[in-house]
Amino acid sequence: MSEIIDLKDAMERVQDDKELLLELFDIFKEDFPPKRDLIRTAFEKNDVITFQQVAHGLKGATGNISAAQMHATCVALDHLGKDGDISGAQALLDALDQQFAAFQKEAEEVKKKFQG
């Protein structure tokens, strides 16, 4: 596995409960797309408050599932929101989309590993 998911950290967070971890991954995969849409809309409207709130929530969610790359990006997005200037967020939002696609693939690999 790579830095997309820090599996050792993730397993520590769920006390080695593989089923729980897979459930958390599934919940995140379902919850992320509407939040991604919300943060993009906030960016396009320069709605700093909504942007920061969504970024902060995503920071927590990605940290909880040990999605290391996404978490780092969400930390950066959260900082932009807290600083009140989200004009430079486009590249980070694009990276977040790519990282989510990579997360989905890696989560499937983890699932295969656990079930195999």
Phi and psi restraints in degrees (range 20) as a CNS / XPLOR table:
assign (resid 1 and name C) (resid 2 and name N)
       (resid 2 and name CA) (resid 2 and name C) 1.0 -115.6 20.0 2
assign (resid 2 and name N) (resid 2 and name CA)
       (resid 2 and name C) (resid 3 and name N) 1.0 -164.4 20.0 2
assign (resid 2 and name C) (resid 3 and name N)
       (resid 3 and name CA) (resid 3 and name C) 1.0 -78.7 20.0 2
assign (resid 3 and name N) (resid 3 and name CA)
       (resid 3 and name C) (resid 4 and name N) 1.0 2.7 20.0 2
assign (resid 3 and name C) (resid 4 and name N)
       (resid 4 and name CA) (resid 4 and name C) 1.0 -62.4 20.0 2
assign (resid 4 and name N) (resid 4 and name CA)
       (resid 4 and name C) (resid 5 and name N) 1.0 -49.3 20.0 2
assign (resid 4 and name C) (resid 5 and name N)
       (resid 5 and name CA) (resid 5 and name C) 1.0 -127.1 20.0 2
assign (resid 5 and name N) (resid 5 and name CA)
       (resid 5 and name C) (resid 6 and name N) 1.0 125.4 20.0 2
assign (resid 5 and name C) (resid 6 and name N)
       (resid 6 and name CA) (resid 6 and name C) 1.0 -86.0 20.0 2
assign (resid 6 and name N) (resid 6 and name CA)
       (resid 6 and name C) (resid 7 and name N) 1.0 89.7 20.0 2
assign (resid 6 and name C) (resid 7 and name N)
       (resid 7 and name CA) (resid 7 and name C) 1.0 -63.3 20.0 2
assign (resid 7 and name N) (resid 7 and name CA)
       (resid 7 and name C) (resid 8 and name N) 1.0 -37.5 20.0 2
assign (resid 7 and name C) (resid 8 and name N)
       (resid 8 and name CA) (resid 8 and name C) 1.0 -60.9 20.0 2
assign (resid 8 and name N) (resid 8 and name CA)
       (resid 8 and name C) (resid 9 and name N) 1.0 -47.2 20.0 2
assign (resid 8 and name C) (resid 9 and name N)
       (resid 9 and name CA) (resid 9 and name C) 1.0 -64.3 20.0 2
assign (resid 9 and name N) (resid 9 and name CA)
       (resid 9 and name C) (resid 10 and name N) 1.0 -42.5 20.0 2
assign (resid 9 and name C) (resid 10 and name N)
       (resid 10 and name CA) (resid 10 and name C) 1.0 -60.3 20.0 2
assign (resid 10 and name N) (resid 10 and name CA)
       (resid 10 and name C) (resid 11 and name N) 1.0 -43.9 20.0 2
assign (resid 10 and name C) (resid 11 and name N)
       (resid 11 and name CA) (resid 11 and name C) 1.0 -66.6 20.0 2
assign (resid 11 and name N) (resid 11 and name CA)
       (resid 11 and name C) (resid 12 and name N) 1.0 -35.5 20.0 2
assign (resid 11 and name C) (resid 12 and name N)
       (resid 12 and name CA) (resid 12 and name C) 1.0 -64.1 20.0 2
assign (resid 12 and name N) (resid 12 and name CA)
       (resid 12 and name C) (resid 13 and name N) 1.0 -39.5 20.0 2
assign (resid 12 and name C) (resid 13 and name N)
       (resid 13 and name CA) (resid 13 and name C) 1.0 -63.4 20.0 2
assign (resid 13 and name N) (resid 13 and name CA)
       (resid 13 and name C) (resid 14 and name N) 1.0 -32.9 20.0 2
assign (resid 13 and name C) (resid 14 and name N)
       (resid 14 and name CA) (resid 14 and name C) 1.0 -104.1 20.0 2
assign (resid 14 and name N) (resid 14 and name CA)
       (resid 14 and name C) (resid 15 and name N) 1.0 14.5 20.0 2
assign (resid 14 and name C) (resid 15 and name N)
       (resid 15 and name CA) (resid 15 and name C) 1.0 52.0 20.0 2
assign (resid 15 and name N) (resid 15 and name CA)
       (resid 15 and name C) (resid 16 and name N) 1.0 45.9 20.0 2
assign (resid 15 and name C) (resid 16 and name N)
       (resid 16 and name CA) (resid 16 and name C) 1.0 63.7 20.0 2
assign (resid 16 and name N) (resid 16 and name CA)
       (resid 16 and name C) (resid 17 and name N) 1.0 22.8 20.0 2
assign (resid 16 and name C) (resid 17 and name N)
       (resid 17 and name CA) (resid 17 and name C) 1.0 -89.5 20.0 2
assign (resid 17 and name N) (resid 17 and name CA)
       (resid 17 and name C) (resid 18 and name N) 1.0 93.8 20.0 2
assign (resid 17 and name C) (resid 18 and name N)
       (resid 18 and name CA) (resid 18 and name C) 1.0 -59.9 20.0 2
assign (resid 18 and name N) (resid 18 and name CA)
       (resid 18 and name C) (resid 19 and name N) 1.0 -41.1 20.0 2
assign (resid 18 and name C) (resid 19 and name N)
       (resid 19 and name CA) (resid 19 and name C) 1.0 -62.7 20.0 2
assign (resid 19 and name N) (resid 19 and name CA)
       (resid 19 and name C) (resid 20 and name N) 1.0 -42.2 20.0 2
assign (resid 19 and name C) (resid 20 and name N)
       (resid 20 and name CA) (resid 20 and name C) 1.0 -63.8 20.0 2
assign (resid 20 and name N) (resid 20 and name CA)
       (resid 20 and name C) (resid 21 and name N) 1.0 -43.1 20.0 2
assign (resid 20 and name C) (resid 21 and name N)
       (resid 21 and name CA) (resid 21 and name C) 1.0 -61.1 20.0 2
assign (resid 21 and name N) (resid 21 and name CA)
       (resid 21 and name C) (resid 22 and name N) 1.0 -44.9 20.0 2
assign (resid 21 and name C) (resid 22 and name N)
       (resid 22 and name CA) (resid 22 and name C) 1.0 -63.3 20.0 2
assign (resid 22 and name N) (resid 22 and name CA)
       (resid 22 and name C) (resid 23 and name N) 1.0 -36.4 20.0 2
assign (resid 22 and name C) (resid 23 and name N)
       (resid 23 and name CA) (resid 23 and name C) 1.0 -65.2 20.0 2
assign (resid 23 and name N) (resid 23 and name CA)
       (resid 23 and name C) (resid 24 and name N) 1.0 -41.5 20.0 2
assign (resid 23 and name C) (resid 24 and name N)
       (resid 24 and name CA) (resid 24 and name C) 1.0 -63.7 20.0 2
assign (resid 24 and name N) (resid 24 and name CA)
       (resid 24 and name C) (resid 25 and name N) 1.0 -40.0 20.0 2
assign (resid 24 and name C) (resid 25 and name N)
       (resid 25 and name CA) (resid 25 and name C) 1.0 -60.1 20.0 2
assign (resid 25 and name N) (resid 25 and name CA)
       (resid 25 and name C) (resid 26 and name N) 1.0 -45.2 20.0 2
assign (resid 25 and name C) (resid 26 and name N)
       (resid 26 and name CA) (resid 26 and name C) 1.0 -62.6 20.0 2
assign (resid 26 and name N) (resid 26 and name CA)
       (resid 26 and name C) (resid 27 and name N) 1.0 -42.5 20.0 2
assign (resid 26 and name C) (resid 27 and name N)
       (resid 27 and name CA) (resid 27 and name C) 1.0 -61.9 20.0 2
assign (resid 27 and name N) (resid 27 and name CA)
       (resid 27 and name C) (resid 28 and name N) 1.0 -44.5 20.0 2
assign (resid 27 and name C) (resid 28 and name N)
       (resid 28 and name CA) (resid 28 and name C) 1.0 -63.2 20.0 2
assign (resid 28 and name N) (resid 28 and name CA)
       (resid 28 and name C) (resid 29 and name N) 1.0 -43.1 20.0 2
assign (resid 28 and name C) (resid 29 and name N)
       (resid 29 and name CA) (resid 29 and name C) 1.0 -61.8 20.0 2
assign (resid 29 and name N) (resid 29 and name CA)
       (resid 29 and name C) (resid 30 and name N) 1.0 -30.6 20.0 2
assign (resid 29 and name C) (resid 30 and name N)
       (resid 30 and name CA) (resid 30 and name C) 1.0 -80.4 20.0 2
assign (resid 30 and name N) (resid 30 and name CA)
       (resid 30 and name C) (resid 31 and name N) 1.0 -38.4 20.0 2
assign (resid 30 and name C) (resid 31 and name N)
       (resid 31 and name CA) (resid 31 and name C) 1.0 -80.2 20.0 2
assign (resid 31 and name N) (resid 31 and name CA)
       (resid 31 and name C) (resid 32 and name N) 1.0 -25.9 20.0 2
assign (resid 31 and name C) (resid 32 and name N)
       (resid 32 and name CA) (resid 32 and name C) 1.0 -66.4 20.0 2
assign (resid 32 and name N) (resid 32 and name CA)
       (resid 32 and name C) (resid 33 and name N) 1.0 -48.1 20.0 2
assign (resid 32 and name C) (resid 33 and name N)
       (resid 33 and name CA) (resid 33 and name C) 1.0 -54.4 20.0 2
assign (resid 33 and name N) (resid 33 and name CA)
       (resid 33 and name C) (resid 34 and name N) 1.0 -45.3 20.0 2
assign (resid 33 and name C) (resid 34 and name N)
       (resid 34 and name CA) (resid 34 and name C) 1.0 -66.3 20.0 2
assign (resid 34 and name N) (resid 34 and name CA)
       (resid 34 and name C) (resid 35 and name N) 1.0 -31.6 20.0 2
assign (resid 34 and name C) (resid 35 and name N)
       (resid 35 and name CA) (resid 35 and name C) 1.0 -70.8 20.0 2
assign (resid 35 and name N) (resid 35 and name CA)
       (resid 35 and name C) (resid 36 and name N) 1.0 -37.5 20.0 2
assign (resid 35 and name C) (resid 36 and name N)
       (resid 36 and name CA) (resid 36 and name C) 1.0 -60.8 20.0 2
assign (resid 36 and name N) (resid 36 and name CA)
       (resid 36 and name C) (resid 37 and name N) 1.0 -44.6 20.0 2
assign (resid 36 and name C) (resid 37 and name N)
       (resid 37 and name CA) (resid 37 and name C) 1.0 -62.0 20.0 2
assign (resid 37 and name N) (resid 37 and name CA)
       (resid 37 and name C) (resid 38 and name N) 1.0 -40.8 20.0 2
assign (resid 37 and name C) (resid 38 and name N)
       (resid 38 and name CA) (resid 38 and name C) 1.0 -64.9 20.0 2
assign (resid 38 and name N) (resid 38 and name CA)
       (resid 38 and name C) (resid 39 and name N) 1.0 -42.9 20.0 2
assign (resid 38 and name C) (resid 39 and name N)
       (resid 39 and name CA) (resid 39 and name C) 1.0 -70.6 20.0 2
assign (resid 39 and name N) (resid 39 and name CA)
       (resid 39 and name C) (resid 40 and name N) 1.0 -34.4 20.0 2
assign (resid 39 and name C) (resid 40 and name N)
       (resid 40 and name CA) (resid 40 and name C) 1.0 -66.6 20.0 2
assign (resid 40 and name N) (resid 40 and name CA)
       (resid 40 and name C) (resid 41 and name N) 1.0 -42.3 20.0 2
assign (resid 40 and name C) (resid 41 and name N)
       (resid 41 and name CA) (resid 41 and name C) 1.0 -62.9 20.0 2
assign (resid 41 and name N) (resid 41 and name CA)
       (resid 41 and name C) (resid 42 and name N) 1.0 -43.0 20.0 2
assign (resid 41 and name C) (resid 42 and name N)
       (resid 42 and name CA) (resid 42 and name C) 1.0 -60.9 20.0 2
assign (resid 42 and name N) (resid 42 and name CA)
       (resid 42 and name C) (resid 43 and name N) 1.0 -40.6 20.0 2
assign (resid 42 and name C) (resid 43 and name N)
       (resid 43 and name CA) (resid 43 and name C) 1.0 -62.0 20.0 2
assign (resid 43 and name N) (resid 43 and name CA)
       (resid 43 and name C) (resid 44 and name N) 1.0 -48.1 20.0 2
assign (resid 43 and name C) (resid 44 and name N)
       (resid 44 and name CA) (resid 44 and name C) 1.0 -62.5 20.0 2
assign (resid 44 and name N) (resid 44 and name CA)
       (resid 44 and name C) (resid 45 and name N) 1.0 -32.6 20.0 2
assign (resid 44 and name C) (resid 45 and name N)
       (resid 45 and name CA) (resid 45 and name C) 1.0 -92.3 20.0 2
assign (resid 45 and name N) (resid 45 and name CA)
       (resid 45 and name C) (resid 46 and name N) 1.0 0.5 20.0 2
assign (resid 45 and name C) (resid 46 and name N)
       (resid 46 and name CA) (resid 46 and name C) 1.0 54.2 20.0 2
assign (resid 46 and name N) (resid 46 and name CA)
       (resid 46 and name C) (resid 47 and name N) 1.0 40.8 20.0 2
assign (resid 46 and name C) (resid 47 and name N)
       (resid 47 and name CA) (resid 47 and name C) 1.0 -90.7 20.0 2
assign (resid 47 and name N) (resid 47 and name CA)
       (resid 47 and name C) (resid 48 and name N) 1.0 86.7 20.0 2
assign (resid 47 and name C) (resid 48 and name N)
       (resid 48 and name CA) (resid 48 and name C) 1.0 -62.6 20.0 2
assign (resid 48 and name N) (resid 48 and name CA)
       (resid 48 and name C) (resid 49 and name N) 1.0 -38.4 20.0 2
assign (resid 48 and name C) (resid 49 and name N)
       (resid 49 and name CA) (resid 49 and name C) 1.0 -64.1 20.0 2
assign (resid 49 and name N) (resid 49 and name CA)
       (resid 49 and name C) (resid 50 and name N) 1.0 -51.3 20.0 2
assign (resid 49 and name C) (resid 50 and name N)
       (resid 50 and name CA) (resid 50 and name C) 1.0 -63.2 20.0 2
assign (resid 50 and name N) (resid 50 and name CA)
       (resid 50 and name C) (resid 51 and name N) 1.0 -42.2 20.0 2
assign (resid 50 and name C) (resid 51 and name N)
       (resid 51 and name CA) (resid 51 and name C) 1.0 -54.9 20.0 2
assign (resid 51 and name N) (resid 51 and name CA)
       (resid 51 and name C) (resid 52 and name N) 1.0 -50.0 20.0 2
assign (resid 51 and name C) (resid 52 and name N)
       (resid 52 and name CA) (resid 52 and name C) 1.0 -66.8 20.0 2
assign (resid 52 and name N) (resid 52 and name CA)
       (resid 52 and name C) (resid 53 and name N) 1.0 -39.0 20.0 2
assign (resid 52 and name C) (resid 53 and name N)
       (resid 53 and name CA) (resid 53 and name C) 1.0 -62.7 20.0 2
assign (resid 53 and name N) (resid 53 and name CA)
       (resid 53 and name C) (resid 54 and name N) 1.0 -44.7 20.0 2
assign (resid 53 and name C) (resid 54 and name N)
       (resid 54 and name CA) (resid 54 and name C) 1.0 -68.5 20.0 2
assign (resid 54 and name N) (resid 54 and name CA)
       (resid 54 and name C) (resid 55 and name N) 1.0 -43.5 20.0 2
assign (resid 54 and name C) (resid 55 and name N)
       (resid 55 and name CA) (resid 55 and name C) 1.0 -59.2 20.0 2
assign (resid 55 and name N) (resid 55 and name CA)
       (resid 55 and name C) (resid 56 and name N) 1.0 -42.1 20.0 2
assign (resid 55 and name C) (resid 56 and name N)
       (resid 56 and name CA) (resid 56 and name C) 1.0 -63.5 20.0 2
assign (resid 56 and name N) (resid 56 and name CA)
       (resid 56 and name C) (resid 57 and name N) 1.0 -43.3 20.0 2
assign (resid 56 and name C) (resid 57 and name N)
       (resid 57 and name CA) (resid 57 and name C) 1.0 -63.1 20.0 2
assign (resid 57 and name N) (resid 57 and name CA)
       (resid 57 and name C) (resid 58 and name N) 1.0 -41.8 20.0 2
assign (resid 57 and name C) (resid 58 and name N)
       (resid 58 and name CA) (resid 58 and name C) 1.0 -66.9 20.0 2
assign (resid 58 and name N) (resid 58 and name CA)
       (resid 58 and name C) (resid 59 and name N) 1.0 -35.1 20.0 2
assign (resid 58 and name C) (resid 59 and name N)
       (resid 59 and name CA) (resid 59 and name C) 1.0 -58.9 20.0 2
assign (resid 59 and name N) (resid 59 and name CA)
       (resid 59 and name C) (resid 60 and name N) 1.0 -45.8 20.0 2
assign (resid 59 and name C) (resid 60 and name N)
       (resid 60 and name CA) (resid 60 and name C) 1.0 -65.8 20.0 2
assign (resid 60 and name N) (resid 60 and name CA)
       (resid 60 and name C) (resid 61 and name N) 1.0 -44.2 20.0 2
assign (resid 60 and name C) (resid 61 and name N)
       (resid 61 and name CA) (resid 61 and name C) 1.0 -64.0 20.0 2
assign (resid 61 and name N) (resid 61 and name CA)
       (resid 61 and name C) (resid 62 and name N) 1.0 -43.9 20.0 2
assign (resid 61 and name C) (resid 62 and name N)
       (resid 62 and name CA) (resid 62 and name C) 1.0 -69.8 20.0 2
assign (resid 62 and name N) (resid 62 and name CA)
       (resid 62 and name C) (resid 63 and name N) 1.0 -31.8 20.0 2
assign (resid 62 and name C) (resid 63 and name N)
       (resid 63 and name CA) (resid 63 and name C) 1.0 -67.6 20.0 2
assign (resid 63 and name N) (resid 63 and name CA)
       (resid 63 and name C) (resid 64 and name N) 1.0 -40.2 20.0 2
assign (resid 63 and name C) (resid 64 and name N)
       (resid 64 and name CA) (resid 64 and name C) 1.0 -63.3 20.0 2
assign (resid 64 and name N) (resid 64 and name CA)
       (resid 64 and name C) (resid 65 and name N) 1.0 -30.3 20.0 2
assign (resid 64 and name C) (resid 65 and name N)
       (resid 65 and name CA) (resid 65 and name C) 1.0 -102.5 20.0 2
assign (resid 65 and name N) (resid 65 and name CA)
       (resid 65 and name C) (resid 66 and name N) 1.0 9.0 20.0 2
assign (resid 65 and name C) (resid 66 and name N)
       (resid 66 and name CA) (resid 66 and name C) 1.0 57.7 20.0 2
assign (resid 66 and name N) (resid 66 and name CA)
       (resid 66 and name C) (resid 67 and name N) 1.0 38.0 20.0 2
assign (resid 66 and name C) (resid 67 and name N)
       (resid 67 and name CA) (resid 67 and name C) 1.0 -85.6 20.0 2
assign (resid 67 and name N) (resid 67 and name CA)
       (resid 67 and name C) (resid 68 and name N) 1.0 84.4 20.0 2
assign (resid 67 and name C) (resid 68 and name N)
       (resid 68 and name CA) (resid 68 and name C) 1.0 -58.0 20.0 2
assign (resid 68 and name N) (resid 68 and name CA)
       (resid 68 and name C) (resid 69 and name N) 1.0 -49.8 20.0 2
assign (resid 68 and name C) (resid 69 and name N)
       (resid 69 and name CA) (resid 69 and name C) 1.0 -63.2 20.0 2
assign (resid 69 and name N) (resid 69 and name CA)
       (resid 69 and name C) (resid 70 and name N) 1.0 -48.0 20.0 2
assign (resid 69 and name C) (resid 70 and name N)
       (resid 70 and name CA) (resid 70 and name C) 1.0 -62.6 20.0 2
assign (resid 70 and name N) (resid 70 and name CA)
       (resid 70 and name C) (resid 71 and name N) 1.0 -39.0 20.0 2
assign (resid 70 and name C) (resid 71 and name N)
       (resid 71 and name CA) (resid 71 and name C) 1.0 -61.4 20.0 2
assign (resid 71 and name N) (resid 71 and name CA)
       (resid 71 and name C) (resid 72 and name N) 1.0 -45.4 20.0 2
assign (resid 71 and name C) (resid 72 and name N)
       (resid 72 and name CA) (resid 72 and name C) 1.0 -60.7 20.0 2
assign (resid 72 and name N) (resid 72 and name CA)
       (resid 72 and name C) (resid 73 and name N) 1.0 -40.8 20.0 2
assign (resid 72 and name C) (resid 73 and name N)
       (resid 73 and name CA) (resid 73 and name C) 1.0 -66.3 20.0 2
assign (resid 73 and name N) (resid 73 and name CA)
       (resid 73 and name C) (resid 74 and name N) 1.0 -41.4 20.0 2
assign (resid 73 and name C) (resid 74 and name N)
       (resid 74 and name CA) (resid 74 and name C) 1.0 -67.6 20.0 2
assign (resid 74 and name N) (resid 74 and name CA)
       (resid 74 and name C) (resid 75 and name N) 1.0 -33.9 20.0 2
assign (resid 74 and name C) (resid 75 and name N)
       (resid 75 and name CA) (resid 75 and name C) 1.0 -61.2 20.0 2
assign (resid 75 and name N) (resid 75 and name CA)
       (resid 75 and name C) (resid 76 and name N) 1.0 -45.5 20.0 2
assign (resid 75 and name C) (resid 76 and name N)
       (resid 76 and name CA) (resid 76 and name C) 1.0 -63.2 20.0 2
assign (resid 76 and name N) (resid 76 and name CA)
       (resid 76 and name C) (resid 77 and name N) 1.0 -42.1 20.0 2
assign (resid 76 and name C) (resid 77 and name N)
       (resid 77 and name CA) (resid 77 and name C) 1.0 -63.4 20.0 2
assign (resid 77 and name N) (resid 77 and name CA)
       (resid 77 and name C) (resid 78 and name N) 1.0 -41.2 20.0 2
assign (resid 77 and name C) (resid 78 and name N)
       (resid 78 and name CA) (resid 78 and name C) 1.0 -61.3 20.0 2
assign (resid 78 and name N) (resid 78 and name CA)
       (resid 78 and name C) (resid 79 and name N) 1.0 -42.0 20.0 2
assign (resid 78 and name C) (resid 79 and name N)
       (resid 79 and name CA) (resid 79 and name C) 1.0 -63.2 20.0 2
assign (resid 79 and name N) (resid 79 and name CA)
       (resid 79 and name C) (resid 80 and name N) 1.0 -41.6 20.0 2
assign (resid 79 and name C) (resid 80 and name N)
       (resid 80 and name CA) (resid 80 and name C) 1.0 -58.6 20.0 2
assign (resid 80 and name N) (resid 80 and name CA)
       (resid 80 and name C) (resid 81 and name N) 1.0 -45.7 20.0 2
assign (resid 80 and name C) (resid 81 and name N)
       (resid 81 and name CA) (resid 81 and name C) 1.0 -62.0 20.0 2
assign (resid 81 and name N) (resid 81 and name CA)
       (resid 81 and name C) (resid 82 and name N) 1.0 -43.6 20.0 2
assign (resid 81 and name C) (resid 82 and name N)
       (resid 82 and name CA) (resid 82 and name C) 1.0 -64.4 20.0 2
assign (resid 82 and name N) (resid 82 and name CA)
       (resid 82 and name C) (resid 83 and name N) 1.0 -34.0 20.0 2
assign (resid 82 and name C) (resid 83 and name N)
       (resid 83 and name CA) (resid 83 and name C) 1.0 -76.1 20.0 2
assign (resid 83 and name N) (resid 83 and name CA)
       (resid 83 and name C) (resid 84 and name N) 1.0 -13.8 20.0 2
assign (resid 83 and name C) (resid 84 and name N)
       (resid 84 and name CA) (resid 84 and name C) 1.0 83.1 20.0 2
assign (resid 84 and name N) (resid 84 and name CA)
       (resid 84 and name C) (resid 85 and name N) 1.0 7.2 20.0 2
assign (resid 84 and name C) (resid 85 and name N)
       (resid 85 and name CA) (resid 85 and name C) 1.0 -129.7 20.0 2
assign (resid 85 and name N) (resid 85 and name CA)
       (resid 85 and name C) (resid 86 and name N) 1.0 102.3 20.0 2
assign (resid 85 and name C) (resid 86 and name N)
       (resid 86 and name CA) (resid 86 and name C) 1.0 -102.2 20.0 2
assign (resid 86 and name N) (resid 86 and name CA)
       (resid 86 and name C) (resid 87 and name N) 1.0 10.7 20.0 2
assign (resid 86 and name C) (resid 87 and name N)
       (resid 87 and name CA) (resid 87 and name C) 1.0 -60.0 20.0 2
assign (resid 87 and name N) (resid 87 and name CA)
       (resid 87 and name C) (resid 88 and name N) 1.0 -27.5 20.0 2
assign (resid 87 and name C) (resid 88 and name N)
       (resid 88 and name CA) (resid 88 and name C) 1.0 -95.0 20.0 2
assign (resid 88 and name N) (resid 88 and name CA)
       (resid 88 and name C) (resid 89 and name N) 1.0 19.2 20.0 2
assign (resid 88 and name C) (resid 89 and name N)
       (resid 89 and name CA) (resid 89 and name C) 1.0 -84.4 20.0 2
assign (resid 89 and name N) (resid 89 and name CA)
       (resid 89 and name C) (resid 90 and name N) 1.0 -13.0 20.0 2
assign (resid 89 and name C) (resid 90 and name N)
       (resid 90 and name CA) (resid 90 and name C) 1.0 -54.8 20.0 2
assign (resid 90 and name N) (resid 90 and name CA)
       (resid 90 and name C) (resid 91 and name N) 1.0 -48.8 20.0 2
assign (resid 90 and name C) (resid 91 and name N)
       (resid 91 and name CA) (resid 91 and name C) 1.0 -63.0 20.0 2
assign (resid 91 and name N) (resid 91 and name CA)
       (resid 91 and name C) (resid 92 and name N) 1.0 -38.2 20.0 2
assign (resid 91 and name C) (resid 92 and name N)
       (resid 92 and name CA) (resid 92 and name C) 1.0 -67.6 20.0 2
assign (resid 92 and name N) (resid 92 and name CA)
       (resid 92 and name C) (resid 93 and name N) 1.0 -39.8 20.0 2
assign (resid 92 and name C) (resid 93 and name N)
       (resid 93 and name CA) (resid 93 and name C) 1.0 -65.1 20.0 2
assign (resid 93 and name N) (resid 93 and name CA)
       (resid 93 and name C) (resid 94 and name N) 1.0 -39.7 20.0 2
assign (resid 93 and name C) (resid 94 and name N)
       (resid 94 and name CA) (resid 94 and name C) 1.0 -64.1 20.0 2
assign (resid 94 and name N) (resid 94 and name CA)
       (resid 94 and name C) (resid 95 and name N) 1.0 -42.0 20.0 2
assign (resid 94 and name C) (resid 95 and name N)
       (resid 95 and name CA) (resid 95 and name C) 1.0 -62.7 20.0 2
assign (resid 95 and name N) (resid 95 and name CA)
       (resid 95 and name C) (resid 96 and name N) 1.0 -39.6 20.0 2
assign (resid 95 and name C) (resid 96 and name N)
       (resid 96 and name CA) (resid 96 and name C) 1.0 -61.0 20.0 2
assign (resid 96 and name N) (resid 96 and name CA)
       (resid 96 and name C) (resid 97 and name N) 1.0 -40.7 20.0 2
assign (resid 96 and name C) (resid 97 and name N)
       (resid 97 and name CA) (resid 97 and name C) 1.0 -61.7 20.0 2
assign (resid 97 and name N) (resid 97 and name CA)
       (resid 97 and name C) (resid 98 and name N) 1.0 -44.5 20.0 2
assign (resid 97 and name C) (resid 98 and name N)
       (resid 98 and name CA) (resid 98 and name C) 1.0 -64.9 20.0 2
assign (resid 98 and name N) (resid 98 and name CA)
       (resid 98 and name C) (resid 99 and name N) 1.0 -40.5 20.0 2
assign (resid 98 and name C) (resid 99 and name N)
       (resid 99 and name CA) (resid 99 and name C) 1.0 -67.3 20.0 2
assign (resid 99 and name N) (resid 99 and name CA)
       (resid 99 and name C) (resid 100 and name N) 1.0 -34.8 20.0 2
assign (resid 99 and name C) (resid 100 and name N)
       (resid 100 and name CA) (resid 100 and name C) 1.0 -65.3 20.0 2
assign (resid 100 and name N) (resid 100 and name CA)
       (resid 100 and name C) (resid 101 and name N) 1.0 -41.6 20.0 2
assign (resid 100 and name C) (resid 101 and name N)
       (resid 101 and name CA) (resid 101 and name C) 1.0 -60.7 20.0 2
assign (resid 101 and name N) (resid 101 and name CA)
       (resid 101 and name C) (resid 102 and name N) 1.0 -43.1 20.0 2
assign (resid 101 and name C) (resid 102 and name N)
       (resid 102 and name CA) (resid 102 and name C) 1.0 -66.2 20.0 2
assign (resid 102 and name N) (resid 102 and name CA)
       (resid 102 and name C) (resid 103 and name N) 1.0 -38.6 20.0 2
assign (resid 102 and name C) (resid 103 and name N)
       (resid 103 and name CA) (resid 103 and name C) 1.0 -60.0 20.0 2
assign (resid 103 and name N) (resid 103 and name CA)
       (resid 103 and name C) (resid 104 and name N) 1.0 -45.5 20.0 2
assign (resid 103 and name C) (resid 104 and name N)
       (resid 104 and name CA) (resid 104 and name C) 1.0 -58.4 20.0 2
assign (resid 104 and name N) (resid 104 and name CA)
       (resid 104 and name C) (resid 105 and name N) 1.0 -43.8 20.0 2
assign (resid 104 and name C) (resid 105 and name N)
       (resid 105 and name CA) (resid 105 and name C) 1.0 -64.0 20.0 2
assign (resid 105 and name N) (resid 105 and name CA)
       (resid 105 and name C) (resid 106 and name N) 1.0 -46.0 20.0 2
assign (resid 105 and name C) (resid 106 and name N)
       (resid 106 and name CA) (resid 106 and name C) 1.0 -67.5 20.0 2
assign (resid 106 and name N) (resid 106 and name CA)
       (resid 106 and name C) (resid 107 and name N) 1.0 -37.0 20.0 2
assign (resid 106 and name C) (resid 107 and name N)
       (resid 107 and name CA) (resid 107 and name C) 1.0 -61.4 20.0 2
assign (resid 107 and name N) (resid 107 and name CA)
       (resid 107 and name C) (resid 108 and name N) 1.0 -37.4 20.0 2
assign (resid 107 and name C) (resid 108 and name N)
       (resid 108 and name CA) (resid 108 and name C) 1.0 -66.3 20.0 2
assign (resid 108 and name N) (resid 108 and name CA)
       (resid 108 and name C) (resid 109 and name N) 1.0 -38.1 20.0 2
assign (resid 108 and name C) (resid 109 and name N)
       (resid 109 and name CA) (resid 109 and name C) 1.0 -64.5 20.0 2
assign (resid 109 and name N) (resid 109 and name CA)
       (resid 109 and name C) (resid 110 and name N) 1.0 -41.2 20.0 2
assign (resid 109 and name C) (resid 110 and name N)
       (resid 110 and name CA) (resid 110 and name C) 1.0 -61.8 20.0 2
assign (resid 110 and name N) (resid 110 and name CA)
       (resid 110 and name C) (resid 111 and name N) 1.0 -43.8 20.0 2
assign (resid 110 and name C) (resid 111 and name N)
       (resid 111 and name CA) (resid 111 and name C) 1.0 -59.3 20.0 2
assign (resid 111 and name N) (resid 111 and name CA)
       (resid 111 and name C) (resid 112 and name N) 1.0 -45.0 20.0 2
assign (resid 111 and name C) (resid 112 and name N)
       (resid 112 and name CA) (resid 112 and name C) 1.0 -62.6 20.0 2
assign (resid 112 and name N) (resid 112 and name CA)
       (resid 112 and name C) (resid 113 and name N) 1.0 -42.1 20.0 2
assign (resid 112 and name C) (resid 113 and name N)
       (resid 113 and name CA) (resid 113 and name C) 1.0 -61.6 20.0 2
assign (resid 113 and name N) (resid 113 and name CA)
       (resid 113 and name C) (resid 114 and name N) 1.0 -44.1 20.0 2
assign (resid 113 and name C) (resid 114 and name N)
       (resid 114 and name CA) (resid 114 and name C) 1.0 -69.3 20.0 2
assign (resid 114 and name N) (resid 114 and name CA)
       (resid 114 and name C) (resid 115 and name N) 1.0 -35.1 20.0 2
assign (resid 114 and name C) (resid 115 and name N)
       (resid 115 and name CA) (resid 115 and name C) 1.0 -88.4 20.0 2
assign (resid 115 and name N) (resid 115 and name CA)
       (resid 115 and name C) (resid 116 and name N) 1.0 -15.5 20.0 2
